[in-house]
Amino acid sequence: MNNLEDPIAQIVEAVAEAEGVKPVALDPPLAEIVDPDAVEALVEDSTASDLDVRFEYRGHDILVADSGRVQVD
């Protein structure tokens, strides 16, 4: 079972922090790039214990690990 709560909010916060802007300044919104419900469903599925979700957003490589870690490169 993972400990990730609200992965979408964590991704938005991490990207905003990496860029030194407020989350509301991110354009396009994350929901236009990736389906938030799909990301949440994937990381909350306790049967997918070895699943990492990876995608690109605003030039950043985003990793959401099954452990709950959100990484922005």
mmJSON file of the N, C-alpha and C atoms, coordinates in Angstrom:
{"data_MODEL":{"atom_site":{
"group_PDB":["ATOM","ATOM","ATOM","ATOM","ATOM","ATOM","ATOM","ATOM","ATOM","ATOM","ATOM","ATOM","ATOM","ATOM","ATOM","ATOM","ATOM","ATOM","ATOM","ATOM","ATOM","ATOM","ATOM","ATOM","ATOM","ATOM","ATOM","ATOM","ATOM","ATOM","ATOM","ATOM","ATOM","ATOM","ATOM","ATOM","ATOM","ATOM","ATOM","ATOM","ATOM","ATOM","ATOM","ATOM","ATOM","ATOM","ATOM","ATOM","ATOM","ATOM","ATOM","ATOM","ATOM","ATOM","ATOM","ATOM","ATOM","ATOM","ATOM","ATOM","ATOM","ATOM","ATOM","ATOM","ATOM","ATOM","ATOM","ATOM","ATOM","ATOM","ATOM","ATOM","ATOM","ATOM","ATOM","ATOM","ATOM","ATOM","ATOM","ATOM","ATOM","ATOM","ATOM","ATOM","ATOM","ATOM","ATOM","ATOM","ATOM","ATOM","ATOM","ATOM","ATOM","ATOM","ATOM","ATOM","ATOM","ATOM","ATOM","ATOM","ATOM","ATOM","ATOM","ATOM","ATOM","ATOM","ATOM","ATOM","ATOM","ATOM","ATOM","ATOM","ATOM","ATOM","ATOM","ATOM","ATOM","ATOM","ATOM","ATOM","ATOM","ATOM","ATOM","ATOM","ATOM","ATOM","ATOM","ATOM","ATOM","ATOM","ATOM","ATOM","ATOM","ATOM","ATOM","ATOM","ATOM","ATOM","ATOM","ATOM","ATOM","ATOM","ATOM","ATOM","ATOM","ATOM","ATOM","ATOM","ATOM","ATOM","ATOM","ATOM","ATOM","ATOM","ATOM","ATOM","ATOM","ATOM","ATOM","ATOM","ATOM","ATOM","ATOM","ATOM","ATOM","ATOM","ATOM","ATOM","ATOM","ATOM","ATOM","ATOM","ATOM","ATOM","ATOM","ATOM","ATOM","ATOM","ATOM","ATOM","ATOM","ATOM","ATOM","ATOM","ATOM","ATOM","ATOM","ATOM","ATOM","ATOM","ATOM","ATOM","ATOM","ATOM","ATOM","ATOM","ATOM","ATOM","ATOM","ATOM","ATOM","ATOM","ATOM","ATOM","ATOM","ATOM","ATOM","ATOM","ATOM","ATOM","ATOM","ATOM","ATOM","ATOM","ATOM","ATOM","ATOM","ATOM","ATOM"],
"id":[1,2,3,4,5,6,7,8,9,10,11,12,13,14,15,16,17,18,19,20,21,22,23,24,25,26,27,28,29,30,31,32,33,34,35,36,37,38,39,40,41,42,43,44,45,46,47,48,49,50,51,52,53,54,55,56,57,58,59,60,61,62,63,64,65,66,67,68,69,70,71,72,73,74,75,76,77,78,79,80,81,82,83,84,85,86,87,88,89,90,91,92,93,94,95,96,97,98,99,100,101,102,103,104,105,106,107,108,109,110,111,112,113,114,115,116,117,118,119,120,121,122,123,124,125,126,127,128,129,130,131,132,133,134,135,136,137,138,139,140,141,142,143,144,145,146,147,148,149,150,151,152,153,154,155,156,157,158,159,160,161,162,163,164,165,166,167,168,169,170,171,172,173,174,175,176,177,178,179,180,181,182,183,184,185,186,187,188,189,190,191,192,193,194,195,196,197,198,199,200,201,202,203,204,205,206,207,208,209,210,211,212,213,214,215,216,217,218,219],
"type_symbol":["N","C","C","N","C","C","N","C","C","N","C","C","N","C","C","N","C","C","N","C","C","N","C","C","N","C","C","N","C","C","N","C","C","N","C","C","N","C","C","N","C","C","N","C","C","N","C","C","N","C","C","N","C","C","N","C","C","N","C","C","N","C","C","N","C","C","N","C","C","N","C","C","N","C","C","N","C","C","N","C","C","N","C","C","N","C","C","N","C","C","N","C","C","N","C","C","N","C","C","N","C","C","N","C","C","N","C","C","N","C","C","N","C","C","N","C","C","N","C","C","N","C","C","N","C","C","N","C","C","N","C","C","N","C","C","N","C","C","N","C","C","N","C","C","N","C","C","N","C","C","N","C","C","N","C","C","N","C","C","N","C","C","N","C","C","N","C","C","N","C","C","N","C","C","N","C","C","N","C","C","N","C","C","N","C","C","N","C","C","N","C","C","N","C","C","N","C","C","N","C","C","N","C","C","N","C","C","N","C","C","N","C","C","N","C","C","N","C","C"],
"label_atom_id":["N","CA","C","N","CA","C","N","CA","C","N","CA","C","N","CA","C","N","CA","C","N","CA","C","N","CA","C","N","CA","C","N","CA","C","N","CA","C","N","CA","C","N","CA","C","N","CA","C","N","CA","C","N","CA","C","N","CA","C","N","CA","C","N","CA","C","N","CA","C","N","CA","C","N","CA","C","N","CA","C","N","CA","C","N","CA","C","N","CA","C","N","CA","C","N","CA","C","N","CA","C","N","CA","C","N","CA","C","N","CA","C","N","CA","C","N","CA","C","N","CA","C","N","CA","C","N","CA","C","N","CA","C","N","CA","C","N","CA","C","N","CA","C","N","CA","C","N","CA","C","N","CA","C","N","CA","C","N","CA","C","N","CA","C","N","CA","C","N","CA","C","N","CA","C","N","CA","C","N","CA","C","N","CA","C","N","CA","C","N","CA","C","N","CA","C","N","CA","C","N","CA","C","N","CA","C","N","CA","C","N","CA","C","N","CA","C","N","CA","C","N","CA","C","N","CA","C","N","CA","C","N","CA","C","N","CA","C","N","CA","C","N","CA","C","N","CA","C","N","CA","C","N","CA","C"],
"label_alt_id":[null,null,null,null,null,null,null,null,null,null,null,null,null,null,null,null,null,null,null,null,null,null,null,null,null,null,null,null,null,null,null,null,null,null,null,null,null,null,null,null,null,null,null,null,null,null,null,null,null,null,null,null,null,null,null,null,null,null,null,null,null,null,null,null,null,null,null,null,null,null,null,null,null,null,null,null,null,null,null,null,null,null,null,null,null,null,null,null,null,null,null,null,null,null,null,null,null,null,null,null,null,null,null,null,null,null,null,null,null,null,null,null,null,null,null,null,null,null,null,null,null,null,null,null,null,null,null,null,null,null,null,null,null,null,null,null,null,null,null,null,null,null,null,null,null,null,null,null,null,null,null,null,null,null,null,null,null,null,null,null,null,null,null,null,null,null,null,null,null,null,null,null,null,null,null,null,null,null,null,null,null,null,null,null,null,null,null,null,null,null,null,null,null,null,null,null,null,null,null,null,null,null,null,null,null,null,null,null,null,null,null,null,null,null,null,null,null,null,null],
"label_comp_id":["MET","MET","MET","ASN","ASN","ASN","ASN","ASN","ASN","LEU","LEU","LEU","GLU","GLU","GLU","ASP","ASP","ASP","PRO","PRO","PRO","ILE","ILE","ILE","ALA","ALA","ALA","GLN","GLN","GLN","ILE","ILE","ILE","VAL","VAL","VAL","GLU","GLU","GLU","ALA","ALA","ALA","VAL","VAL","VAL","ALA","ALA","ALA","GLU","GLU","GLU","ALA","ALA","ALA","GLU","GLU","GLU","GLY","GLY","GLY","VAL","VAL","VAL","LYS","LYS","LYS","PRO","PRO","PRO","VAL","VAL","VAL","ALA","ALA","ALA","LEU","LEU","LEU","ASP","ASP","ASP","PRO","PRO","PRO","PRO","PRO","PRO","LEU","LEU","LEU","ALA","ALA","ALA","GLU","GLU","GLU","ILE","ILE","ILE","VAL","VAL","VAL","ASP","ASP","ASP","PRO","PRO","PRO","ASP","ASP","ASP","ALA","ALA","ALA","VAL","VAL","VAL","GLU","GLU","GLU","ALA","ALA","ALA","LEU","LEU","LEU","VAL","VAL","VAL","GLU","GLU","GLU","ASP","ASP","ASP","SER","SER","SER","THR","THR","THR","ALA","ALA","ALA","SER","SER","SER","ASP","ASP","ASP","LEU","LEU","LEU","ASP","ASP","ASP","VAL","VAL","VAL","ARG","ARG","ARG","PHE","PHE","PHE","GLU","GLU","GLU","TYR","TYR","TYR","ARG","ARG","ARG","GLY","GLY","GLY","HIS","HIS","HIS","ASP","ASP","ASP","ILE","ILE","ILE","LEU","LEU","LEU","VAL","VAL","VAL","ALA","ALA","ALA","ASP","ASP","ASP","SER","SER","SER","GLY","GLY","GLY","ARG","ARG","ARG","VAL","VAL","VAL","GLN","GLN","GLN","VAL","VAL","VAL","ASP","ASP","ASP"],
"label_asym_id":["A","A","A","A","A","A","A","A","A","A","A","A","A","A","A","A","A","A","A","A","A","A","A","A","A","A","A","A","A","A","A","A","A","A","A","A","A","A","A","A","A","A","A","A","A","A","A","A","A","A","A","A","A","A","A","A","A","A","A","A","A","A","A","A","A","A","A","A","A","A","A","A","A","A","A","A","A","A","A","A","A","A","A","A","A","A","A","A","A","A","A","A","A","A","A","A","A","A","A","A","A","A","A","A","A","A","A","A","A","A","A","A","A","A","A","A","A","A","A","A","A","A","A","A","A","A","A","A","A","A","A","A","A","A","A","A","A","A","A","A","A","A","A","A","A","A","A","A","A","A","A","A","A","A","A","A","A","A","A","A","A","A","A","A","A","A","A","A","A","A","A","A","A","A","A","A","A","A","A","A","A","A","A","A","A","A","A","A","A","A","A","A","A","A","A","A","A","A","A","A","A","A","A","A","A","A","A","A","A","A","A","A","A","A","A","A","A","A","A"],
"label_entity_id":["1","1","1","1","1","1","1","1","1","1","1","1","1","1","1","1","1","1","1","1","1","1","1","1","1","1","1","1","1","1","1","1","1","1","1","1","1","1","1","1","1","1","1","1","1","1","1","1","1","1","1","1","1","1","1","1","1","1","1","1","1","1","1","1","1","1","1","1","1","1","1","1","1","1","1","1","1","1","1","1","1","1","1","1","1","1","1","1","1","1","1","1","1","1","1","1","1","1","1","1","1","1","1","1","1","1","1","1","1","1","1","1","1","1","1","1","1","1","1","1","1","1","1","1","1","1","1","1","1","1","1","1","1","1","1","1","1","1","1","1","1","1","1","1","1","1","1","1","1","1","1","1","1","1","1","1","1","1","1","1","1","1","1","1","1","1","1","1","1","1","1","1","1","1","1","1","1","1","1","1","1","1","1","1","1","1","1","1","1","1","1","1","1","1","1","1","1","1","1","1","1","1","1","1","1","1","1","1","1","1","1","1","1","1","1","1","1","1","1"],
"label_seq_id":[1,1,1,2,2,2,3,3,3,4,4,4,5,5,5,6,6,6,7,7,7,8,8,8,9,9,9,10,10,10,11,11,11,12,12,12,13,13,13,14,14,14,15,15,15,16,16,16,17,17,17,18,18,18,19,19,19,20,20,20,21,21,21,22,22,22,23,23,23,24,24,24,25,25,25,26,26,26,27,27,27,28,28,28,29,29,29,30,30,30,31,31,31,32,32,32,33,33,33,34,34,34,35,35,35,36,36,36,37,37,37,38,38,38,39,39,39,40,40,40,41,41,41,42,42,42,43,43,43,44,44,44,45,45,45,46,46,46,47,47,47,48,48,48,49,49,49,50,50,50,51,51,51,52,52,52,53,53,53,54,54,54,55,55,55,56,56,56,57,57,57,58,58,58,59,59,59,60,60,60,61,61,61,62,62,62,63,63,63,64,64,64,65,65,65,66,66,66,67,67,67,68,68,68,69,69,69,70,70,70,71,71,71,72,72,72,73,73,73],
"pdbx_PDB_ins_code":[null,null,null,null,null,null,null,null,null,null,null,null,null,null,null,null,null,null,null,null,null,null,null,null,null,null,null,null,null,null,null,null,null,null,null,null,null,null,null,null,null,null,null,null,null,null,null,null,null,null,null,null,null,null,null,null,null,null,null,null,null,null,null,null,null,null,null,null,null,null,null,null,null,null,null,null,null,null,null,null,null,null,null,null,null,null,null,null,null,null,null,null,null,null,null,null,null,null,null,null,null,null,null,null,null,null,null,null,null,null,null,null,null,null,null,null,null,null,null,null,null,null,null,null,null,null,null,null,null,null,null,null,null,null,null,null,null,null,null,null,null,null,null,null,null,null,null,null,null,null,null,null,null,null,null,null,null,null,null,null,null,null,null,null,null,null,null,null,null,null,null,null,null,null,null,null,null,null,null,null,null,null,null,null,null,null,null,null,null,null,null,null,null,null,null,null,null,null,null,null,null,null,null,null,null,null,null,null,null,null,null,null,null,null,null,null,null,null,null],
"Cartn_x":[0.848,0.0,0.882,0.519,1.352,0.833,1.633,1.252,1.046,0.806,0.632,-0.783,-0.892,-2.184,-2.205,-3.243,-3.445,-2.207,-1.887,-0.686,-0.712,-1.878,-1.963,-1.523,-2.004,-1.6,-0.102,0.449,1.889,2.694,2.217,2.908,2.889,1.727,1.591,2.487,2.483,3.328,4.808,5.207,6.618,7.077,6.245,6.607,6.672,5.692,5.687,6.921,7.28,8.476,9.733,9.821,10.996,11.144,10.017,10.05,10.02,9.828,9.79,8.561,7.428,6.178,5.089,3.945,2.795,2.106,1.507,0.839,-0.193,-0.894,-1.917,-1.315,-0.002,0.664,1.043,0.902,1.288,0.292,0.825,-0.014,0.699,0.11,-1.267,-1.45,-2.692,-2.961,-2.584,-2.161,-1.754,-2.844,-4.099,-5.214,-5.332,-4.697,-4.694,-3.604,-2.683,-1.561,-1.781,-2.305,-2.506,-3.847,-4.515,-5.801,-5.572,-5.967,-5.725,-6.361,-7.556,-8.224,-7.445,-6.868,-6.088,-4.821,-4.131,-2.915,-3.259,-4.298,-4.697,-5.077,-5.808,-6.221,-5.017,-4.042,-2.86,-2.038,-1.802,-0.946,-1.676,-2.994,-3.747,-4.072,-3.839,-4.149,-3.127,-3.548,-2.623,-2.08,-2.69,-2.186,-1.055,-0.845,0.209,1.407,1.969,3.006,4.323,4.545,5.79,5.564,4.512,4.146,4.69,5.401,5.804,5.082,4.587,3.935,4.927,5.216,6.164,5.525,5.76,5.3,6.063,5.891,6.553,5.512,5.886,5.007,5.862,5.604,6.304,7.824,8.256,9.681,10.324,9.548,10.054,9.67,10.56,10.236,9.64,8.432,7.709,7.699,8.017,7.94,7.072,6.059,5.26,5.472,6.213,6.553,5.458,5.366,4.36,4.582,5.778,6.089,5.474,4.983,4.42,5.327,6.511,7.488,7.124,7.137,6.971,8.312,8.83,10.12,9.938,10.52,10.466,11.9,12.231,13.585,13.494],
"Cartn_y":[-1.187,0.0,1.235,2.25,3.447,4.512,5.547,6.604,7.93,7.89,9.109,9.641,10.852,11.492,12.684,12.773,13.851,14.072,13.103,13.204,14.399,14.783,15.904,17.193,17.431,18.633,18.623,17.452,17.358,17.655,17.173,17.43,18.921,19.534,20.967,21.781,21.452,22.17,21.996,20.784,20.516,21.246,21.276,21.985,23.484,24.012,25.437,25.81,24.972,25.226,25.199,24.222,24.109,25.333,25.931,27.091,28.415,28.357,29.578,30.426,29.766,30.479,29.904,30.598,30.083,29.024,28.029,26.965,27.469,28.534,29.053,29.658,29.912,30.498,29.456,28.182,27.135,27.06,27.209,27.177,26.381,25.371,24.945,24.225,24.172,23.422,21.948,21.322,19.924,19.038,19.343,18.533,18.537,19.492,19.504,18.602,18.164,17.337,15.871,15.634,14.264,14.209,13.078,12.899,12.709,13.692,13.597,12.357,12.005,10.826,9.555,9.478,8.295,8.193,9.318,9.303,8.868,9.458,9.097,7.628,7.127,5.727,4.8,5.145,4.304,4.255,5.4,5.41,4.946,4.968,4.515,3.031,2.394,0.974,0.156,-0.395,-1.122,-2.393,-2.872,-4.072,-3.744,-2.467,-2.059,-1.544,-2.373,-1.934,-1.569,-2.017,-1.676,-0.68,0.087,0.993,2.389,2.923,4.324,4.992,6.2,6.981,8.057,8.113,9.097,9.836,11.151,11.954,13.272,14.055,15.353,16.455,17.494,18.644,19.893,20.853,22.138,21.965,20.964,20.719,19.957,19.519,18.755,17.284,16.401,14.988,14.745,14.232,13.996,12.499,12.142,10.762,10.724,9.875,9.609,8.139,7.872,6.492,5.901,4.588,3.905,4.155,4.571,4.857,6.161,6.96,8.256,9.411,9.106,10.155,10.8,12.132,12.897,13.549,13.302,13.862,14.684,15.885,16.775,17.065,16.695,16.956,17.942],
"Cartn_z":[0.0,0.0,0.0,-0.78,-0.847,0.113,0.292,1.22,0.509,-0.78,-1.554,-1.387,-0.916,-0.811,-1.747,-2.563,-3.519,-4.395,-5.24,-6.057,-7.009,-7.485,-8.418,-7.737,-6.536,-5.795,-5.522,-5.202,-4.949,-6.217,-7.356,-8.625,-8.936,-8.828,-9.121,-8.192,-6.913,-5.949,-6.278,-6.627,-6.927,-8.174,-9.209,-10.439,-10.176,-9.467,-9.142,-8.328,-7.366,-6.554,-7.416,-8.319,-9.192,-10.092,-10.464,-11.349,-10.6,-9.288,-8.49,-8.739,-9.017,-9.262,-8.37,-8.336,-7.604,-8.461,-7.826,-8.585,-9.589,-9.257,-10.178,-11.437,-11.425,-12.585,-13.63,-13.32,-14.257,-15.408,-16.619,-17.808,-18.882,-19.436,-19.251,-17.918,-17.453,-16.231,-16.417,-15.343,-15.399,-15.992,-15.702,-16.192,-17.712,-18.392,-19.851,-20.423,-19.585,-20.024,-19.67,-18.488,-18.001,-17.277,-17.371,-16.713,-15.214,-14.395,-12.951,-12.316,-12.763,-12.197,-12.506,-13.707,-14.079,-13.235,-13.03,-12.208,-10.787,-10.222,-8.865,-8.769,-9.755,-9.729,-9.805,-10.637,-10.776,-9.501,-8.879,-7.694,-6.437,-6.444,-5.28,-5.34,-6.467,-6.637,-5.856,-4.754,-3.886,-4.526,-5.613,-6.288,-7.249,-7.522,-8.451,-7.666,-6.826,-5.897,-6.571,-7.796,-8.485,-9.608,-9.524,-10.598,-10.354,-11.337,-11.339,-12.495,-12.273,-13.315,-13.733,-15.039,-15.565,-16.732,-16.78,-17.908,-17.9,-18.966,-19.063,-18.909,-18.172,-17.966,-17.885,-18.756,-18.804,-18.882,-19.621,-19.788,-18.65,-17.689,-16.551,-16.711,-16.329,-16.249,-14.87,-14.84,-13.594,-13.313,-12.086,-11.628,-10.38,-10.409,-9.219,-8.913,-7.855,-7.485,-6.613,-6.628,-5.817,-4.326,-3.949,-2.554,-2.079,-3.036,-2.673,-2.998,-3.485,-3.818,-5.148,-5.174,-6.41,-6.705,-7.902,-8.296,-9.548,-9.565,-10.713,-11.135,-12.367,-12.897,-14.053],
"occupancy":[1.0,1.0,1.0,1.0,1.0,1.0,1.0,1.0,1.0,1.0,1.0,1.0,1.0,1.0,1.0,1.0,1.0,1.0,1.0,1.0,1.0,1.0,1.0,1.0,1.0,1.0,1.0,1.0,1.0,1.0,1.0,1.0,1.0,1.0,1.0,1.0,1.0,1.0,1.0,1.0,1.0,1.0,1.0,1.0,1.0,1.0,1.0,1.0,1.0,1.0,1.0,1.0,1.0,1.0,1.0,1.0,1.0,1.0,1.0,1.0,1.0,1.0,1.0,1.0,1.0,1.0,1.0,1.0,1.0,1.0,1.0,1.0,1.0,1.0,1.0,1.0,1.0,1.0,1.0,1.0,1.0,1.0,1.0,1.0,1.0,1.0,1.0,1.0,1.0,1.0,1.0,1.0,1.0,1.0,1.0,1.0,1.0,1.0,1.0,1.0,1.0,1.0,1.0,1.0,1.0,1.0,1.0,1.0,1.0,1.0,1.0,1.0,1.0,1.0,1.0,1.0,1.0,1.0,1.0,1.0,1.0,1.0,1.0,1.0,1.0,1.0,1.0,1.0,1.0,1.0,1.0,1.0,1.0,1.0,1.0,1.0,1.0,1.0,1.0,1.0,1.0,1.0,1.0,1.0,1.0,1.0,1.0,1.0,1.0,1.0,1.0,1.0,1.0,1.0,1.0,1.0,1.0,1.0,1.0,1.0,1.0,1.0,1.0,1.0,1.0,1.0,1.0,1.0,1.0,1.0,1.0,1.0,1.0,1.0,1.0,1.0,1.0,1.0,1.0,1.0,1.0,1.0,1.0,1.0,1.0,1.0,1.0,1.0,1.0,1.0,1.0,1.0,1.0,1.0,1.0,1.0,1.0,1.0,1.0,1.0,1.0,1.0,1.0,1.0,1.0,1.0,1.0,1.0,1.0,1.0,1.0,1.0,1.0,1.0,1.0,1.0,1.0,1.0,1.0],
"B_iso_or_equiv":[0.0,0.0,0.0,0.0,0.0,0.0,0.0,0.0,0.0,0.0,0.0,0.0,0.0,0.0,0.0,0.0,0.0,0.0,0.0,0.0,0.0,0.0,0.0,0.0,0.0,0.0,0.0,0.0,0.0,0.0,0.0,0.0,0.0,0.0,0.0,0.0,0.0,0.0,0.0,0.0,0.0,0.0,0.0,0.0,0.0,0.0,0.0,0.0,0.0,0.0,0.0,0.0,0.0,0.0,0.0,0.0,0.0,0.0,0.0,0.0,0.0,0.0,0.0,0.0,0.0,0.0,0.0,0.0,0.0,0.0,0.0,0.0,0.0,0.0,0.0,0.0,0.0,0.0,0.0,0.0,0.0,0.0,0.0,0.0,0.0,0.0,0.0,0.0,0.0,0.0,0.0,0.0,0.0,0.0,0.0,0.0,0.0,0.0,0.0,0.0,0.0,0.0,0.0,0.0,0.0,0.0,0.0,0.0,0.0,0.0,0.0,0.0,0.0,0.0,0.0,0.0,0.0,0.0,0.0,0.0,0.0,0.0,0.0,0.0,0.0,0.0,0.0,0.0,0.0,0.0,0.0,0.0,0.0,0.0,0.0,0.0,0.0,0.0,0.0,0.0,0.0,0.0,0.0,0.0,0.0,0.0,0.0,0.0,0.0,0.0,0.0,0.0,0.0,0.0,0.0,0.0,0.0,0.0,0.0,0.0,0.0,0.0,0.0,0.0,0.0,0.0,0.0,0.0,0.0,0.0,0.0,0.0,0.0,0.0,0.0,0.0,0.0,0.0,0.0,0.0,0.0,0.0,0.0,0.0,0.0,0.0,0.0,0.0,0.0,0.0,0.0,0.0,0.0,0.0,0.0,0.0,0.0,0.0,0.0,0.0,0.0,0.0,0.0,0.0,0.0,0.0,0.0,0.0,0.0,0.0,0.0,0.0,0.0,0.0,0.0,0.0,0.0,0.0,0.0],
"pdbx_formal_charge":[null,null,null,null,null,null,null,null,null,null,null,null,null,null,null,null,null,null,null,null,null,null,null,null,null,null,null,null,null,null,null,null,null,null,null,null,null,null,null,null,null,null,null,null,null,null,null,null,null,null,null,null,null,null,null,null,null,null,null,null,null,null,null,null,null,null,null,null,null,null,null,null,null,null,null,null,null,null,null,null,null,null,null,null,null,null,null,null,null,null,null,null,null,null,null,null,null,null,null,null,null,null,null,null,null,null,null,null,null,null,null,null,null,null,null,null,null,null,null,null,null,null,null,null,null,null,null,null,null,null,null,null,null,null,null,null,null,null,null,null,null,null,null,null,null,null,null,null,null,null,null,null,null,null,null,null,null,null,null,null,null,null,null,null,null,null,null,null,null,null,null,null,null,null,null,null,null,null,null,null,null,null,null,null,null,null,null,null,null,null,null,null,null,null,null,null,null,null,null,null,null,null,null,null,null,null,null,null,null,null,null,null,null,null,null,null,null,null,null],
"auth_seq_id":[1,1,1,2,2,2,3,3,3,4,4,4,5,5,5,6,6,6,7,7,7,8,8,8,9,9,9,10,10,10,11,11,11,12,12,12,13,13,13,14,14,14,15,15,15,16,16,16,17,17,17,18,18,18,19,19,19,20,20,20,21,21,21,22,22,22,23,23,23,24,24,24,25,25,25,26,26,26,27,27,27,28,28,28,29,29,29,30,30,30,31,31,31,32,32,32,33,33,33,34,34,34,35,35,35,36,36,36,37,37,37,38,38,38,39,39,39,40,40,40,41,41,41,42,42,42,43,43,43,44,44,44,45,45,45,46,46,46,47,47,47,48,48,48,49,49,49,50,50,50,51,51,51,52,52,52,53,53,53,54,54,54,55,55,55,56,56,56,57,57,57,58,58,58,59,59,59,60,60,60,61,61,61,62,62,62,63,63,63,64,64,64,65,65,65,66,66,66,67,67,67,68,68,68,69,69,69,70,70,70,71,71,71,72,72,72,73,73,73],
"auth_comp_id":["MET","MET","MET","ASN","ASN","ASN","ASN","ASN","ASN","LEU","LEU","LEU","GLU","GLU","GLU","ASP","ASP","ASP","PRO","PRO","PRO","ILE","ILE","ILE","ALA","ALA","ALA","GLN","GLN","GLN","ILE","ILE","ILE","VAL","VAL","VAL","GLU","GLU","GLU","ALA","ALA","ALA","VAL","VAL","VAL","ALA","ALA","ALA","GLU","GLU","GLU","ALA","ALA","ALA","GLU","GLU","GLU","GLY","GLY","GLY","VAL","VAL","VAL","LYS","LYS","LYS","PRO","PRO","PRO","VAL","VAL","VAL","ALA","ALA","ALA","LEU","LEU","LEU","ASP","ASP","ASP","PRO","PRO","PRO","PRO","PRO","PRO","LEU","LEU","LEU","ALA","ALA","ALA","GLU","GLU","GLU","ILE","ILE","ILE","VAL","VAL","VAL","ASP","ASP","ASP","PRO","PRO","PRO","ASP","ASP","ASP","ALA","ALA","ALA","VAL","VAL","VAL","GLU","GLU","GLU","ALA","ALA","ALA","LEU","LEU","LEU","VAL","VAL","VAL","GLU","GLU","GLU","ASP","ASP","ASP","SER","SER","SER","THR","THR","THR","ALA","ALA","ALA","SER","SER","SER","ASP","ASP","ASP","LEU","LEU","LEU","ASP","ASP","ASP","VAL","VAL","VAL","ARG","ARG","ARG","PHE","PHE","PHE","GLU","GLU","GLU","TYR","TYR","TYR","ARG","ARG","ARG","GLY","GLY","GLY","HIS","HIS","HIS","ASP","ASP","ASP","ILE","ILE","ILE","LEU","LEU","LEU","VAL","VAL","VAL","ALA","ALA","ALA","ASP","ASP","ASP","SER","SER","SER","GLY","GLY","GLY","ARG","ARG","ARG","VAL","VAL","VAL","GLN","GLN","GLN","VAL","VAL","VAL","ASP","ASP","ASP"],
"auth_asym_id":["A","A","A","A","A","A","A","A","A","A","A","A","A","A","A","A","A","A","A","A","A","A","A","A","A","A","A","A","A","A","A","A","A","A","A","A","A","A","A","A","A","A","A","A","A","A","A","A","A","A","A","A","A","A","A","A","A","A","A","A","A","A","A","A","A","A","A","A","A","A","A","A","A","A","A","A","A","A","A","A","A","A","A","A","A","A","A","A","A","A","A","A","A","A","A","A","A","A","A","A","A","A","A","A","A","A","A","A","A","A","A","A","A","A","A","A","A","A","A","A","A","A","A","A","A","A","A","A","A","A","A","A","A","A","A","A","A","A","A","A","A","A","A","A","A","A","A","A","A","A","A","A","A","A","A","A","A","A","A","A","A","A","A","A","A","A","A","A","A","A","A","A","A","A","A","A","A","A","A","A","A","A","A","A","A","A","A","A","A","A","A","A","A","A","A","A","A","A","A","A","A","A","A","A","A","A","A","A","A","A","A","A","A","A","A","A","A","A","A"],
"auth_atom_id":["N","CA","C","N","CA","C","N","CA","C","N","CA","C","N","CA","C","N","CA","C","N","CA","C","N","CA","C","N","CA","C","N","CA","C","N","CA","C","N","CA","C","N","CA","C","N","CA","C","N","CA","C","N","CA","C","N","CA","C","N","CA","C","N","CA","C","N","CA","C","N","CA","C","N","CA","C","N","CA","C","N","CA","C","N","CA","C","N","CA","C","N","CA","C","N","CA","C","N","CA","C","N","CA","C","N","CA","C","N","CA","C","N","CA","C","N","CA","C","N","CA","C","N","CA","C","N","CA","C","N","CA","C","N","CA","C","N","CA","C","N","CA","C","N","CA","C","N","CA","C","N","CA","C","N","CA","C","N","CA","C","N","CA","C","N","CA","C","N","CA","C","N","CA","C","N","CA","C","N","CA","C","N","CA","C","N","CA","C","N","CA","C","N","CA","C","N","CA","C","N","CA","C","N","CA","C","N","CA","C","N","CA","C","N","CA","C","N","CA","C","N","CA","C","N","CA","C","N","CA","C","N","CA","C","N","CA","C","N","CA","C","N","CA","C","N","CA","C","N","CA","C","N","CA","C"],
"pdbx_PDB_model_num":[1,1,1,1,1,1,1,1,1,1,1,1,1,1,1,1,1,1,1,1,1,1,1,1,1,1,1,1,1,1,1,1,1,1,1,1,1,1,1,1,1,1,1,1,1,1,1,1,1,1,1,1,1,1,1,1,1,1,1,1,1,1,1,1,1,1,1,1,1,1,1,1,1,1,1,1,1,1,1,1,1,1,1,1,1,1,1,1,1,1,1,1,1,1,1,1,1,1,1,1,1,1,1,1,1,1,1,1,1,1,1,1,1,1,1,1,1,1,1,1,1,1,1,1,1,1,1,1,1,1,1,1,1,1,1,1,1,1,1,1,1,1,1,1,1,1,1,1,1,1,1,1,1,1,1,1,1,1,1,1,1,1,1,1,1,1,1,1,1,1,1,1,1,1,1,1,1,1,1,1,1,1,1,1,1,1,1,1,1,1,1,1,1,1,1,1,1,1,1,1,1,1,1,1,1,1,1,1,1,1,1,1,1,1,1,1,1,1,1]
}}}
